[in-house]
Amino acid sequence: MEFRRSGTPGTLSIALADSARAATMAVRATDARRFADSLLVLSGRRALPRMAFRLSLEEPGLGSGALRVVRREVPKGEKPARPYTLFASDEPLTGVSAPITVAELKLFATRLRAAARAVSPPTPTRKRGK
């Protein structure tokens, strides 16, 4: 997994790969930050323990790449080691997929949020008295 500043201001490039495939995408830094914040909330201590969800971060435009995190519903009493799946695709019907743990998901989300903040343009400050 790799995060880089894209050529367009305020855009973050994300690359993911496994042993057979690679996927790259360019997303708005604000969208990436919101996606990371949502992942941290959904994977936190207050999250419902057996709730299933699918969260997506998509490139702007038609036919573009997407990054998804899926949590499947867990039966009562069962605690899987890797309850989440990270999936990235930049072509139809192909992509990179990996089961991940809660700790790996939180690390991914915090790194993504930090990269998005580094790429985001500085917020304008208001001058006092004007």
JOHU-V519004 format. One record per residue. N is the residue number from 0. RES is the residue in one small letter. PHI is phi in whole degrees, -180 to 180 (999 if undefined). Layout:
n->[N N]
res->[RES RES]
phi->[PHI PHI]
//
This chain:
n->[0 1 2 3 4 5 6 7 8 9 10 11 12 13 14 15 16 17 18 19 20 21 22 23 24 25 26 27 28 29 30 31 32 33 34 35 36 37 38 39 40 41 42 43 44 45 46 47 48 49 50 51 52 53 54 55 56 57 58 59 60 61 62 63 64 65 66 67 68 69 70 71 72 73 74 75 76 77 78 79 80 81 82 83 84 85 86 87 88 89 90 91 92 93 94 95 96 97 98 99 100 101 102 103 104 105 106 107 108 109 110 111 112 113 114 115 116 117 118 119 120 121 122 123 124 125 126 127 128 129]
res->[m e f r r s g t p g t l s i a l a d s a r a a t m a v r a t d a r r f a d s l l v l s g r r a l p r m a f r l s l e e p g l g s g a l r v v r r e v p k g e k p a r p y t l f a s d e p l t g v s a p i t v a e l k l f a t r l r a a a r a v s p p t p t r k r g k]
phi->[999 -147 -119 -141 -72 -86 -66 -83 -58 78 -118 -114 -96 -121 -128 -132 -149 -126 -70 -113 -138 -139 -137 -130 -156 -120 -125 -68 -61 -65 -66 -64 -65 -64 -61 -64 -62 -65 -62 -66 -69 -70 -103 -75 -65 -87 -68 -67 -65 -113 -70 -98 -153 -138 -120 -124 -127 -120 -69 -69 110 -91 63 -105 -77 -148 -123 -130 -121 -122 -119 -81 -69 -107 -62 -60 90 -101 -134 -70 -70 -129 -78 -109 -128 -101 -131 -130 -146 -123 -137 -63 68 -134 175 -110 -134 -150 -74 -134 -86 -64 -63 -66 -64 -66 -64 -59 -66 -68 -68 -64 -64 -64 -66 -66 -67 -68 -88 -60 -66 -63 -78 -69 -102 -86 -85 -72 84 -126]
//
